[in-house]
Amino acid sequence: MGQIYAPGINWILLVAVVAAVLGFRSSTALGSAYGIAVTGTMLITTVLTFFVVRYAWHY
């Protein structure tokens, strides 16, 4: 109760994950891509936080 089940989205996610695994061909390459994605996310979050603190909060 209170959860949304969208079978179409699940199938899209399945295809995307299988394509990523087959595309990288090794767990090392997939792990490296994951690390780069996490680092990029942290960088973008830091930059956006800077703009919020500087221009929205006027610090």
Helices and strands as residue ranges (DSSP letters): H 7-24, H 27-51, I 52-56
